[in-house]
Amino acid sequence: MQIPLPPVMPKFMVFRFIAGIIIRLIGLWGYYILLIGLVTVVCLRFSYRAYKNGSYETVFLIVCFFLIIVGGIIALVNS
């Protein structure tokens, strides 16, 4: 008996289609800056909220997550 799996590929294809449209509109470097800017804003927002609450470990983890995400974006765009 085969287990039915959720369709993962169509969602990825939609993301790829949207990314292709954005790249055509603003260029590859614009897409690169858009992604890094979005990640920066989101991570700074959450790290500032954690810093105000005094949970410095969470701030450190958010910054590590930010660096991993930015590295992944750089690797994705450069490939």
Secondary structure, 3 states (H helix, E strand, C coil): CCCCCCCCHHHHHHHHHHHHHHHHHHHHHHHHHHHHHHHHHHHHHHHHHHHHHCCHHHHHHHHHHHHHHHHHHHHHHHC
